[in-house]
Amino acid sequence: KKGDQSVSHVLARIKSISDSLLSIGETTSPQEKLDALLDGLPTEYESLVTLVNNKLEWFEFDDVESFLLY
């Protein structure tokens, strides 16, 4: 449920799902991971979600993850 999980929990869940899919031969694109991250962030990150969604250049998942963790 959006807003109930910490950023680190959301990131860990995305990594876990991505790894599980990879183990059965399916890959997740960086855009799919970024979409999952933005959808799962707590509500206090709404301004970041808006910024990323409205930016003309695409942000990479790793860029947003680094920003959130540091």
MMTF fields as JSON, N, C-alpha, C and O atoms, coordinates in Angstrom:
{
  "mmtfVersion": "1.0.0",
  "mmtfProducer": "UNKNOWN",
  "numBonds": 279,
  "numAtoms": 280,
  "numGroups": 70,
  "numChains": 1,
  "numModels": 1,
  "chainsPerModel": [1],
  "groupsPerChain": [70],
  "chainIdList": ["A"],
  "bondAtomList": [4, 2, 8, 6, 12, 10, 16, 14, 20, 18, 24, 22, 28, 26, 32, 30, 36, 34, 40, 38, 44, 42, 48, 46, 52, 50, 56, 54, 60, 58, 64, 62, 68, 66, 72, 70, 76, 74, 80, 78, 84, 82, 88, 86, 92, 90, 96, 94, 100, 98, 104, 102, 108, 106, 112, 110, 116, 114, 120, 118, 124, 122, 128, 126, 132, 130, 136, 134, 140, 138, 144, 142, 148, 146, 152, 150, 156, 154, 160, 158, 164, 162, 168, 166, 172, 170, 176, 174, 180, 178, 184, 182, 188, 186, 192, 190, 196, 194, 200, 198, 204, 202, 208, 206, 212, 210, 216, 214, 220, 218, 224, 222, 228, 226, 232, 230, 236, 234, 240, 238, 244, 242, 248, 246, 252, 250, 256, 254, 260, 258, 264, 262, 268, 266, 272, 270, 276, 274],
  "bondOrderList": [1, 1, 1, 1, 1, 1, 1, 1, 1, 1, 1, 1, 1, 1, 1, 1, 1, 1, 1, 1, 1, 1, 1, 1, 1, 1, 1, 1, 1, 1, 1, 1, 1, 1, 1, 1, 1, 1, 1, 1, 1, 1, 1, 1, 1, 1, 1, 1, 1, 1, 1, 1, 1, 1, 1, 1, 1, 1, 1, 1, 1, 1, 1, 1, 1, 1, 1, 1, 1],
  "groupList": [{"groupName": "LYS", "atomNameList": ["N", "CA", "C", "O"], "elementList": ["N", "C", "C", "O"], "formalChargeList": [0, 0, 0, 0], "bondAtomList": [1, 0, 2, 1, 3, 2], "bondOrderList": [1, 1, 2], "singleLetterCode": "K", "chemCompType": "L-PEPTIDE LINKING"}, {"groupName": "GLY", "atomNameList": ["N", "CA", "C", "O"], "elementList": ["N", "C", "C", "O"], "formalChargeList": [0, 0, 0, 0], "bondAtomList": [1, 0, 2, 1, 3, 2], "bondOrderList": [1, 1, 2], "singleLetterCode": "G", "chemCompType": "PEPTIDE LINKING"}, {"groupName": "ASP", "atomNameList": ["N", "CA", "C", "O"], "elementList": ["N", "C", "C", "O"], "formalChargeList": [0, 0, 0, 0], "bondAtomList": [1, 0, 2, 1, 3, 2], "bondOrderList": [1, 1, 2], "singleLetterCode": "D", "chemCompType": "L-PEPTIDE LINKING"}, {"groupName": "GLN", "atomNameList": ["N", "CA", "C", "O"], "elementList": ["N", "C", "C", "O"], "formalChargeList": [0, 0, 0, 0], "bondAtomList": [1, 0, 2, 1, 3, 2], "bondOrderList": [1, 1, 2], "singleLetterCode": "Q", "chemCompType": "L-PEPTIDE LINKING"}, {"groupName": "SER", "atomNameList": ["N", "CA", "C", "O"], "elementList": ["N", "C", "C", "O"], "formalChargeList": [0, 0, 0, 0], "bondAtomList": [1, 0, 2, 1, 3, 2], "bondOrderList": [1, 1, 2], "singleLetterCode": "S", "chemCompType": "L-PEPTIDE LINKING"}, {"groupName": "VAL", "atomNameList": ["N", "CA", "C", "O"], "elementList": ["N", "C", "C", "O"], "formalChargeList": [0, 0, 0, 0], "bondAtomList": [1, 0, 2, 1, 3, 2], "bondOrderList": [1, 1, 2], "singleLetterCode": "V", "chemCompType": "L-PEPTIDE LINKING"}, {"groupName": "HIS", "atomNameList": ["N", "CA", "C", "O"], "elementList": ["N", "C", "C", "O"], "formalChargeList": [0, 0, 0, 0], "bondAtomList": [1, 0, 2, 1, 3, 2], "bondOrderList": [1, 1, 2], "singleLetterCode": "H", "chemCompType": "L-PEPTIDE LINKING"}, {"groupName": "LEU", "atomNameList": ["N", "CA", "C", "O"], "elementList": ["N", "C", "C", "O"], "formalChargeList": [0, 0, 0, 0], "bondAtomList": [1, 0, 2, 1, 3, 2], "bondOrderList": [1, 1, 2], "singleLetterCode": "L", "chemCompType": "L-PEPTIDE LINKING"}, {"groupName": "ALA", "atomNameList": ["N", "CA", "C", "O"], "elementList": ["N", "C", "C", "O"], "formalChargeList": [0, 0, 0, 0], "bondAtomList": [1, 0, 2, 1, 3, 2], "bondOrderList": [1, 1, 2], "singleLetterCode": "A", "chemCompType": "L-PEPTIDE LINKING"}, {"groupName": "ARG", "atomNameList": ["N", "CA", "C", "O"], "elementList": ["N", "C", "C", "O"], "formalChargeList": [0, 0, 0, 0], "bondAtomList": [1, 0, 2, 1, 3, 2], "bondOrderList": [1, 1, 2], "singleLetterCode": "R", "chemCompType": "L-PEPTIDE LINKING"}, {"groupName": "ILE", "atomNameList": ["N", "CA", "C", "O"], "elementList": ["N", "C", "C", "O"], "formalChargeList": [0, 0, 0, 0], "bondAtomList": [1, 0, 2, 1, 3, 2], "bondOrderList": [1, 1, 2], "singleLetterCode": "I", "chemCompType": "L-PEPTIDE LINKING"}, {"groupName": "GLU", "atomNameList": ["N", "CA", "C", "O"], "elementList": ["N", "C", "C", "O"], "formalChargeList": [0, 0, 0, 0], "bondAtomList": [1, 0, 2, 1, 3, 2], "bondOrderList": [1, 1, 2], "singleLetterCode": "E", "chemCompType": "L-PEPTIDE LINKING"}, {"groupName": "THR", "atomNameList": ["N", "CA", "C", "O"], "elementList": ["N", "C", "C", "O"], "formalChargeList": [0, 0, 0, 0], "bondAtomList": [1, 0, 2, 1, 3, 2], "bondOrderList": [1, 1, 2], "singleLetterCode": "T", "chemCompType": "L-PEPTIDE LINKING"}, {"groupName": "PRO", "atomNameList": ["N", "CA", "C", "O"], "elementList": ["N", "C", "C", "O"], "formalChargeList": [0, 0, 0, 0], "bondAtomList": [1, 0, 2, 1, 3, 2], "bondOrderList": [1, 1, 2], "singleLetterCode": "P", "chemCompType": "L-PEPTIDE LINKING"}, {"groupName": "TYR", "atomNameList": ["N", "CA", "C", "O"], "elementList": ["N", "C", "C", "O"], "formalChargeList": [0, 0, 0, 0], "bondAtomList": [1, 0, 2, 1, 3, 2], "bondOrderList": [1, 1, 2], "singleLetterCode": "Y", "chemCompType": "L-PEPTIDE LINKING"}, {"groupName": "ASN", "atomNameList": ["N", "CA", "C", "O"], "elementList": ["N", "C", "C", "O"], "formalChargeList": [0, 0, 0, 0], "bondAtomList": [1, 0, 2, 1, 3, 2], "bondOrderList": [1, 1, 2], "singleLetterCode": "N", "chemCompType": "L-PEPTIDE LINKING"}, {"groupName": "TRP", "atomNameList": ["N", "CA", "C", "O"], "elementList": ["N", "C", "C", "O"], "formalChargeList": [0, 0, 0, 0], "bondAtomList": [1, 0, 2, 1, 3, 2], "bondOrderList": [1, 1, 2], "singleLetterCode": "W", "chemCompType": "L-PEPTIDE LINKING"}, {"groupName": "PHE", "atomNameList": ["N", "CA", "C", "O"], "elementList": ["N", "C", "C", "O"], "formalChargeList": [0, 0, 0, 0], "bondAtomList": [1, 0, 2, 1, 3, 2], "bondOrderList": [1, 1, 2], "singleLetterCode": "F", "chemCompType": "L-PEPTIDE LINKING"}],
  "groupTypeList": [0, 0, 1, 2, 3, 4, 5, 4, 6, 5, 7, 8, 9, 10, 0, 4, 10, 4, 2, 4, 7, 7, 4, 10, 1, 11, 12, 12, 4, 13, 3, 11, 0, 7, 2, 8, 7, 7, 2, 1, 7, 13, 12, 11, 14, 11, 4, 7, 5, 12, 7, 5, 15, 15, 0, 7, 11, 16, 17, 11, 17, 2, 2, 5, 11, 4, 17, 7, 7, 14],
  "groupIdList": [1, 2, 3, 4, 5, 6, 7, 8, 9, 10, 11, 12, 13, 14, 15, 16, 17, 18, 19, 20, 21, 22, 23, 24, 25, 26, 27, 28, 29, 30, 31, 32, 33, 34, 35, 36, 37, 38, 39, 40, 41, 42, 43, 44, 45, 46, 47, 48, 49, 50, 51, 52, 53, 54, 55, 56, 57, 58, 59, 60, 61, 62, 63, 64, 65, 66, 67, 68, 69, 70],
  "secStructList": [7, 6, 6, 1, 1, 7, 2, 2, 2, 2, 2, 2, 2, 2, 2, 2, 2, 2, 2, 2, 2, 2, 2, 6, 6, 7, 7, 7, 7, 2, 2, 2, 2, 2, 2, 2, 2, 2, 2, 2, 1, 7, 4, 4, 4, 2, 2, 2, 2, 2, 2, 2, 2, 2, 7, 1, 1, 7, 7, 7, 2, 2, 2, 2, 2, 2, 2, 2, 2, 7],
  "xCoordList": [0.85, 0.0, 0.89, 1.789, 0.653, 1.483, 1.459, 0.408, 2.637, 2.741, 2.986, 3.276, 2.881, 3.052, 4.439, 4.748, 5.276, 6.562, 7.694, 7.544, 8.834, 10.001, 10.612, 10.349, 11.425, 12.104, 12.965, 12.953, 13.705, 14.578, 13.767, 14.212, 12.581, 11.718, 11.221, 11.202, 10.826, 10.351, 11.473, 11.251, 12.675, 13.814, 14.152, 14.428, 14.13, 14.424, 13.377, 13.713, 12.123, 11.045, 11.205, 11.017, 11.55, 11.763, 12.925, 12.833, 14.023, 15.177, 14.797, 15.179, 14.056, 13.644, 12.776, 12.988, 11.811, 10.929, 11.721, 11.536, 12.599, 13.424, 14.314, 14.448, 14.921, 15.77, 14.958, 15.418, 13.754, 12.888, 12.515, 12.535, 12.178, 11.842, 13.048, 12.917, 14.218, 15.435, 15.724, 16.23, 15.407, 15.667, 14.812, 15.142, 13.714, 12.884, 13.026, 12.224, 14.077, 14.385, 13.688, 13.762, 13.017, 12.346, 13.158, 13.705, 13.229, 13.952, 12.983, 11.877, 13.426, 12.659, 13.488, 14.685, 12.858, 13.568, 13.796, 13.084, 14.783, 14.976, 13.707, 13.417, 12.965, 11.733, 10.684, 9.968, 10.585, 9.638, 10.01, 9.141, 11.31, 11.764, 11.484, 11.035, 11.751, 11.499, 10.014, 9.646, 9.163, 7.715, 7.282, 6.474, 7.82, 7.479, 7.96, 7.262, 9.147, 9.684, 8.806, 8.427, 8.486, 7.672, 6.286, 5.735, 5.726, 4.406, 4.447, 3.445, 5.596, 5.683, 6.21, 6.185, 6.688, 7.252, 6.193, 5.036, 6.61, 5.692, 5.232, 5.892, 4.112, 3.505, 4.391, 4.236, 5.313, 6.178, 7.137, 7.803, 7.217, 8.053, 7.24, 7.719, 6.041, 5.162, 5.788, 5.624, 6.505, 7.124, 8.223, 8.389, 8.974, 9.995, 9.344, 9.815, 8.262, 7.539, 7.053, 7.179, 6.498, 6.021, 7.175, 7.048, 8.298, 9.469, 9.941, 10.169, 10.086, 10.566, 9.571, 9.969, 8.289, 7.269, 7.152, 6.78, 7.462, 7.31, 8.604, 8.587, 9.705, 11.003, 11.041, 10.573, 11.594, 11.688, 12.666, 12.423, 13.762, 14.72, 14.328, 13.855, 14.528, 14.192, 15.234, 16.435, 14.779, 15.665, 15.854, 14.943, 17.019, 17.281, 16.955, 17.047, 16.575, 16.266, 17.428, 17.218, 18.654, 19.824, 20.022, 20.451, 19.717, 19.838, 18.884, 19.272, 17.638, 16.634, 16.95, 16.806, 17.378, 17.749, 18.885, 18.822, 19.908, 21.039, 20.598, 21.039, 19.736, 19.226, 18.489, 18.65, 17.691, 16.903, 17.761, 17.438, 18.837, 19.655, 20.754, 21.311, 21.082, 22.199, 21.806, 22.643],
  "yCoordList": [-1.178, 0.0, 1.233, 1.35, 2.132, 3.32, 4.148, 4.36, 4.612, 5.478, 4.756, 5.402, 3.453, 2.7, 2.081, 1.493, 2.198, 1.526, 2.544, 3.616, 2.194, 3.052, 2.944, 1.996, 3.93, 3.926, 2.676, 2.025, 2.342, 1.166, -0.112, -1.027, -0.186, -1.354, -1.431, -2.508, -0.302, -0.269, -0.703, -1.51, -0.172, -0.535, -2.019, -2.683, -2.535, -3.954, -4.83, -5.865, -4.428, -5.206, -5.22, -6.257, -4.074, -4.004, -4.908, -5.643, -4.856, -5.711, -7.184, -7.992, -7.533, -8.92, -9.423, -10.522, -8.623, -9.012, -9.113, -10.05, -8.149, -8.159, -9.402, -10.046, -9.733, -10.924, -12.198, -13.121, -12.249, -13.424, -13.606, -14.722, -12.515, -12.587, -13.034, -13.842, -12.504, -12.879, -14.373, -15.009, -14.925, -16.349, -17.26, -18.431, -16.727, -17.518, -17.034, -17.369, -16.229, -15.812, -14.552, -14.209, -13.862, -12.608, -11.439, -11.504, -10.392, -9.214, -8.064, -8.032, -7.132, -5.91, -4.759, -4.659, -3.912, -2.774, -1.719, -1.689, -0.859, 0.245, 1.095, 1.579, 1.275, 2.069, 1.369, 2.025, 0.047, -0.698, -0.564, -0.391, -0.646, -0.489, 0.922, 1.105, 1.917, 3.299, 3.527, 4.177, 3.009, 3.14, 2.505, 3.075, 1.326, 0.649, 1.46, 1.56, 2.035, 2.861, 4.077, 4.361, 4.789, 5.999, 5.676, 6.441, 4.552, 4.142, 3.723, 3.837, 3.239, 2.719, 3.677, 3.367, 4.841, 5.782, 6.315, 6.501, 6.558, 7.175, 8.55, 9.18, 8.997, 10.249, 11.469, 12.459, 11.43, 12.599, 12.819, 13.853, 11.875, 12.011, 12.429, 12.317, 12.899, 13.271, 14.323, 14.259, 15.292, 16.323, 15.728, 16.149, 14.758, 14.087, 13.292, 13.313, 12.592, 11.814, 12.738, 12.415, 13.885, 14.853, 15.356, 15.449, 15.68, 16.165, 15.134, 15.467, 13.894, 12.839, 12.604, 12.443, 12.582, 12.334, 13.468, 13.23, 14.694, 15.845, 16.275, 17.184, 15.657, 16.012, 15.615, 14.539, 16.48, 16.188, 15.053, 14.221, 15.022, 13.93, 12.831, 13.104, 11.593, 10.475, 10.328, 10.409, 10.116, 9.736, 8.23, 7.498, 7.782, 6.35, 5.892, 6.672, 4.63, 4.058, 4.279, 4.706, 3.992, 4.123, 5.557, 5.77, 6.544, 7.945, 8.279, 8.911, 7.851, 8.145, 7.376, 7.913, 6.126, 5.335, 6.017, 6.138, 6.458, 7.131, 8.401, 8.679, 9.163, 10.39, 10.088, 10.806, 9.04, 8.695, 8.164, 8.381, 7.481, 6.854, 7.751, 7.464, 8.828, 9.668, 11.07, 11.887],
  "zCoordList": [0.0, 0.0, 0.0, 0.833, -0.905, -1.046, 0.228, 0.834, 0.62, 1.775, 3.083, 4.09, 3.1, 4.336, 4.466, 5.502, 3.45, 3.458, 3.385, 2.797, 3.992, 3.904, 2.51, 1.769, 2.175, 0.877, 0.74, -0.305, 1.78, 1.69, 1.502, 0.81, 2.109, 1.924, 0.475, -0.12, -0.08, -1.471, -2.409, -3.311, -2.2, -3.047, -2.918, -3.917, -1.699, -1.488, -2.165, -2.741, -2.103, -2.734, -4.258, -4.895, -4.834, -6.284, -6.682, -7.665, -5.917, -6.218, -6.101, -6.947, -5.07, -4.865, -6.017, -6.529, -6.416, -7.524, -8.822, -9.599, -9.049, -10.256, -10.293, -11.334, -9.148, -9.064, -9.285, -9.957, -8.722, -8.904, -10.369, -10.89, -11.022, -12.441, -13.263, -14.182, -12.924, -13.636, -13.48, -14.405, -12.321, -12.079, -12.96, -13.144, -13.504, -14.425, -15.868, -16.739, -16.092, -17.45, -17.923, -19.103, -17.027, -17.389, -16.852, -15.751, -17.62, -17.161, -16.92, -17.46, -16.103, -15.885, -16.428, -16.158, -17.176, -17.75, -16.67, -15.666, -16.878, -15.942, -15.788, -14.694, -16.862, -16.777, -15.919, -15.163, -16.027, -15.185, -13.71, -12.855, -13.422, -12.037, -11.533, -10.401, -12.375, -11.978, -11.733, -10.755, -12.594, -12.403, -11.085, -10.352, -10.787, -9.53, -8.331, -7.322, -8.444, -7.366, -7.122, -5.985, -8.186, -8.04, -7.495, -6.703, -7.915, -7.423, -5.957, -5.251, -5.497, -4.142, -3.099, -1.908, -3.524, -2.562, -1.603, -1.978, -0.353, 0.605, 0.117, -0.71, 0.631, 0.158, 0.366, -0.349, 1.321, 1.521, 0.35, 0.289, -0.568, -1.761, -2.985, -4.114, -2.774, -3.886, -4.799, -6.017, -4.221, -5.061, -5.942, -7.087, -5.423, -6.238, -7.36, -8.497, -7.041, -8.055, -9.163, -10.345, -8.785, -9.774, -10.628, -11.848, -9.998, -10.729, -11.747, -12.91, -11.32, -12.217, -13.346, -14.5, -13.025, -14.048, -15.06, -16.21, -14.653, -15.541, -16.216, -17.045, -15.887, -16.458, -17.929, -18.302, -18.75, -20.18, -20.463, -21.337, -19.728, -19.882, -18.907, -17.803, -19.324, -18.45, -17.364, -17.624, -16.171, -15.08, -15.151, -15.537, -14.784, -14.688, -13.269, -12.321, -13.13, -11.824, -10.862, -9.727, -11.305, -10.438, -9.958, -8.823, -10.801, -10.411, -9.273, -8.291, -9.411, -8.39, -7.111, -6.013, -7.246, -6.069, -5.312, -4.089, -6.012, -5.375, -4.665, -3.55, -5.302, -4.702, -3.397, -2.41, -3.395, -2.212, -1.07, 0.098, -1.391, -0.36, 0.18, 1.24, -0.52, -0.069, 0.179, 0.562]
}
